[in-house]
Amino acid sequence: MRPVLLALLLAAAGSASPAGSIPAAHAQAATQALFPASVSQGALVLGKVAPGSQVRYAGRTLRVTAYGTVVFGVGRNQTGPLQVQVTAPGATMQTVSIAVAPRDWPTERVNGVPPASVNPPPQLAARIAREQAQVSAARDRDDDRTDFAAPFLWPVQGRISGRFGNARVYNGQPSPAGHSGMDIAAPTGTPVKAPAAGIVTFAAPDLYLTGGTVLLDHGHGLSSNFLHLSRIGVKVGERIAQGQVIGAVGATGRASGPHLHWGMSWFDTRIDPLLVLDRAR
């Protein structure tokens, strides 16, 4: 296993899990599996199992790297304990239990966005649904690449103007879902760099709600999305290195001013980019 991942996992493991399951911090002795004992809502979870193990979580069979790492995401509203089923080669299935720490979700008020993006006219409903379906389909990719294993970098430097998970009120009207990513305020035209290596799975300059939009897949179902771009400099299928410029900050789509919306997903589960950045500290 790569040293940075092992260090993160050892730092995360620590407290006991509920009775009737294997405590995550002690799971290694019984199943050669190591997971954090507790995670936050919106977290990216890294686990270590014996190479060749079968691992299932939330109805999915997770990919296991050659060095035994697995990864999955915890949603904004997820409650615990999480149940991860691990079957090591030649062993019986064991269940690792992970507690979930709840978070507070303050309300953010965003004024000055185009009114039609808050209450789209009925004739635009089909377009919005079609565009959102295309983006969702791009998140289904499940490669065995391990670009997610390296520490992530900030895609642009600036003030955090919107936080993941917070309730949103646009022009005085509440939005039914929490904010799906992190907003970073920066001048229009500021270069946006890939926070980790990956493959471009979606790129479009003018989606109705998100404007210039790029999705970058990091492997094992983990992807980043970059919204409201004023310029896109990559194409679908292109392999991108960490730190490579993929576009430029803008205010396209539903935006009140220039900023980068950086979102991250594990398949259809939205996770907090700030927590992913914190793992590198």
Phi, psi and omega per residue, in radians:
M1 nan 2.526 -3.122
R2 -1.151 2.426 -3.047
P3 -0.977 -0.697 -3.094
V4 -1.110 -0.668 3.129
L5 -1.208 -0.735 3.134
L6 -1.081 -0.722 3.129
A7 -1.094 -0.698 3.136
L8 -1.137 -0.731 -3.107
L9 -1.200 -0.718 3.126
L10 -1.128 -0.619 3.114
A11 -1.212 -0.569 -3.060
A12 -1.391 -0.556 -3.057
A13 -1.323 2.491 3.129
G14 -3.122 -0.814 -3.018
S15 -1.736 2.888 -3.107
A16 -1.367 2.786 3.110
S17 -1.896 2.955 -3.089
P18 -1.023 2.691 3.107
A19 -1.084 2.611 3.111
G20 1.634 -0.061 3.095
S21 -2.411 2.951 -3.126
I22 -1.410 2.164 3.065
P23 -1.019 2.367 -3.051
A24 -1.048 -0.692 -3.075
A25 -1.192 -0.364 -3.110
H26 -1.936 0.104 -3.062
A27 -1.164 -0.434 -3.066
Q28 -1.068 -0.695 -3.089
A29 -1.143 -0.622 -3.059
A30 -1.580 -0.561 -3.011
T31 -2.291 0.077 -3.030
Q32 0.988 0.614 3.127
A33 -2.135 2.454 3.122
L34 -2.375 2.084 3.098
F35 -2.308 2.765 3.029
P36 -1.054 2.514 3.104
A37 -1.271 -0.487 -3.133
S38 -2.557 2.493 3.104
V39 -2.358 2.833 3.110
S40 -1.594 2.720 2.941
Q41 -1.017 2.380 -3.121
G42 1.487 0.159 -3.046
A43 -1.495 2.703 2.888
L44 -1.675 2.201 -3.060
V45 -1.907 2.235 3.036
L46 -1.927 2.349 3.124
G47 -2.245 2.744 3.112
K48 -2.127 2.180 3.107
V49 -2.282 2.972 3.065
A50 -1.159 2.322 3.083
P51 -0.920 2.425 -3.107
G52 1.549 -0.011 3.110
S53 -1.245 2.735 2.935
Q54 -1.781 2.260 -3.094
V55 -2.227 2.265 3.112
R56 -2.200 2.430 3.091
Y57 -2.620 2.341 3.068
A58 0.921 0.690 3.083
G59 1.418 0.044 3.140
R60 -1.956 2.532 2.923
T61 -1.564 2.059 -3.046
L62 -1.452 2.545 2.996
R63 -1.198 2.508 3.075
V64 -2.085 2.177 -3.140
T65 -1.212 2.945 3.133
A66 -1.092 -0.419 3.118
Y67 -1.787 0.198 2.935
G68 1.572 0.329 3.122
T69 -1.629 2.443 2.988
V70 -2.210 2.734 -3.095
V71 -2.486 2.504 3.017
F72 -2.749 2.915 -3.091
G73 -1.962 2.692 3.120
V74 -2.023 2.159 -3.053
G75 -1.240 2.886 -3.130
R76 -0.997 -0.675 -3.064
N77 -1.853 0.202 -3.102
Q78 -1.172 2.394 3.031
T79 -1.999 2.808 -3.085
G80 -1.902 -3.098 0.002
P81 -1.392 2.581 3.007
L82 -1.330 2.576 3.130
Q83 -2.086 2.032 3.121
V84 -1.972 2.116 -3.117
Q85 -1.682 2.158 -3.075
V86 -2.156 2.203 3.051
T87 -2.110 1.804 3.122
A88 -1.334 2.715 3.123
P89 -0.948 2.200 3.113
G90 1.322 0.156 -3.102
A91 -2.123 2.869 3.068
T92 -1.426 2.791 -3.126
M93 -1.181 2.360 3.063
Q94 -2.146 2.603 3.123
T95 -1.900 2.161 3.069
V96 -1.723 2.258 -3.097
S97 -1.845 2.301 -3.102
I98 -2.187 2.170 3.096
A99 -1.287 2.666 3.115
V100 -2.086 2.114 3.127
A101 -1.510 2.155 -3.139
P102 -1.256 2.752 3.113
R103 -2.203 2.716 3.018
D104 -1.476 2.511 -3.133
W105 -2.162 1.564 3.114
P106 -1.116 2.933 3.116
T107 -1.701 2.307 3.059
E108 -1.913 2.290 3.113
R109 -1.798 2.159 -3.103
V110 -2.068 2.001 -3.138
N111 -1.950 2.744 3.062
G112 1.536 0.187 3.072
V113 -1.426 2.715 3.139
P114 -0.977 2.190 -3.094
P115 -0.954 -0.624 -3.107
A116 -1.203 -0.300 3.089
S117 -1.490 -0.278 3.071
V118 -1.532 -0.761 3.077
N119 -2.181 1.393 -3.082
P120 -1.070 2.416 3.063
P121 -1.019 2.588 -3.092
P122 -0.938 -0.597 -3.080
Q123 -1.193 -0.242 3.120
L124 -1.668 -0.077 -3.081
A125 -1.041 -0.724 -3.129
A126 -1.126 -0.709 3.115
R127 -1.096 -0.805 -3.118
I128 -1.079 -0.780 3.141
A129 -1.088 -0.721 3.139
R130 -1.130 -0.762 -3.120
E131 -1.159 -0.736 3.140
Q132 -1.151 -0.605 3.094
A133 -1.148 -0.657 3.108
Q134 -1.134 -0.739 3.122
V135 -1.151 -0.750 3.132
S136 -1.074 -0.697 -3.141
A137 -1.108 -0.620 -3.140
A138 -1.161 -0.410 -3.136
R139 -1.393 -0.143 -3.099
D140 -1.380 -0.153 -3.092
R141 -1.052 2.433 -3.073
D142 -2.437 1.295 -3.141
D143 -1.485 2.800 3.074
D144 -1.556 0.152 3.057
R145 -1.114 2.612 -3.097
T146 -2.048 0.700 3.097
D147 -1.080 -0.443 -3.122
F148 -1.198 -0.262 -3.008
A149 -1.285 -0.437 3.137
A150 -1.369 2.625 3.053
P151 -1.007 2.378 -3.136
F152 -1.422 2.655 3.102
L153 -1.986 2.765 3.037
W154 -1.150 2.294 3.112
P155 -1.291 -0.395 3.091
V156 -2.753 2.606 3.115
Q157 -1.661 2.402 3.126
G158 2.943 3.135 3.130
R159 -1.309 2.378 3.038
I160 -1.293 1.935 -3.080
S161 -1.776 -0.104 3.088
G162 -2.783 2.337 -3.058
R163 -1.867 2.630 3.102
F164 -1.011 2.438 2.981
G165 1.486 -0.373 -3.074
N166 -1.149 2.530 3.073
A167 -1.145 2.508 -3.090
R168 -2.054 2.433 3.008
V169 -2.169 1.936 -3.111
Y170 -1.714 2.107 3.141
N171 0.881 0.658 3.117
G172 1.501 -0.019 -3.098
Q173 -1.940 2.110 -3.126
P174 -1.100 2.480 3.034
S175 -1.654 2.456 -3.050
P176 -1.227 -0.352 -3.083
A177 -2.034 2.700 3.056
G178 -1.234 2.794 -3.141
H179 -1.053 2.267 -2.974
S180 -1.520 -0.018 -3.128
G181 -2.774 -2.779 3.137
M182 -2.065 2.261 3.094
D183 -1.663 2.324 3.109
I184 -2.139 1.985 -3.116
A185 -1.278 2.311 3.120
A186 -2.816 2.716 -3.122
P187 -1.125 2.596 3.049
T188 -0.963 2.358 -3.138
G189 1.644 -0.162 3.093
T190 -1.056 2.258 -3.133
P191 -1.076 2.405 3.062
V192 -1.846 2.187 -3.077
K193 -1.910 2.597 3.125
A194 -1.160 2.170 -3.137
P195 -1.245 -0.366 3.062
A196 -2.682 2.842 3.128
A197 -1.179 2.799 3.119
G198 3.066 -3.019 3.113
I199 -2.047 2.318 3.093
V200 -1.252 2.121 -3.138
T201 -1.904 -0.211 3.134
F202 -2.757 2.406 3.069
A203 -2.695 2.091 3.140
A204 -2.565 2.423 -3.020
P205 -1.505 -0.227 -2.939
D206 -2.632 1.036 3.005
L207 -1.319 2.592 -2.986
Y208 -1.077 -0.805 -3.078
L209 -1.587 -0.606 -2.989
T210 -1.926 0.003 3.092
G211 1.067 -2.435 3.080
G212 -1.113 2.103 -2.961
T213 -2.305 2.311 3.069
V214 -2.306 2.380 3.000
L215 -1.995 2.365 -3.130
L216 -2.186 2.077 -3.092
D217 -1.585 2.273 -3.092
H218 -1.843 0.094 3.138
G219 1.699 2.682 3.085
H220 1.009 0.503 3.096
G221 1.509 -0.006 -3.110
L222 -1.652 2.261 -3.115
S223 -2.474 2.777 3.030
S224 -2.003 2.555 3.003
N225 -2.194 2.504 -3.079
F226 -2.202 2.066 -2.955
L227 -2.045 2.818 3.075
H228 1.181 0.427 -3.085
L229 -1.190 2.494 3.051
S230 -1.522 -0.354 3.141
R231 -2.615 2.479 3.080
I232 -2.065 2.237 -3.076
G233 -2.010 0.318 -3.122
V234 -2.346 2.905 -3.130
K235 -2.212 2.695 3.107
V236 -1.012 2.350 -3.130
G237 1.619 -0.169 -3.096
E238 -1.343 2.392 3.058
R239 -1.474 2.218 -3.044
I240 -2.026 2.342 3.074
A241 -1.526 2.682 3.060
Q242 -1.029 2.308 3.139
G243 1.549 -0.116 3.119
Q244 -1.261 2.441 3.119
V245 -1.274 2.243 -3.122
I246 -1.956 -0.231 -3.118
G247 3.055 -2.788 -3.091
A248 -2.445 2.570 3.121
V249 -1.049 2.505 3.087
G250 -2.652 -2.849 3.125
A251 -2.425 0.642 -3.111
T252 -1.429 2.756 -3.106
G253 1.281 -2.581 -3.131
R254 -1.447 1.589 -3.105
A255 -2.576 2.500 3.125
S256 -1.701 -0.114 3.140
G257 -3.107 2.979 -3.083
P258 -1.169 2.263 3.086
H259 -2.951 2.851 2.996
L260 -1.808 2.172 2.924
H261 -1.620 2.011 3.078
W262 -1.909 1.985 3.084
G263 -1.979 2.719 3.057
M264 -2.322 2.551 -3.116
S265 -2.451 2.535 2.862
W266 -1.877 1.780 -2.928
F267 0.924 -2.060 -3.115
D268 -1.704 0.175 3.114
T269 -1.669 2.081 3.132
R270 -1.405 2.369 3.121
I271 -2.223 2.927 -2.998
D272 -1.588 1.981 3.121
P273 -1.018 -0.559 -3.104
L274 -1.128 -0.618 3.090
L275 -1.197 -0.594 3.090
V276 -1.166 -0.721 3.080
L277 -1.111 -0.679 -3.106
D278 -1.085 -0.447 -3.130
R279 -1.143 -0.401 -3.085
A280 -1.492 -0.122 -3.074
R281 -1.408 nan nan
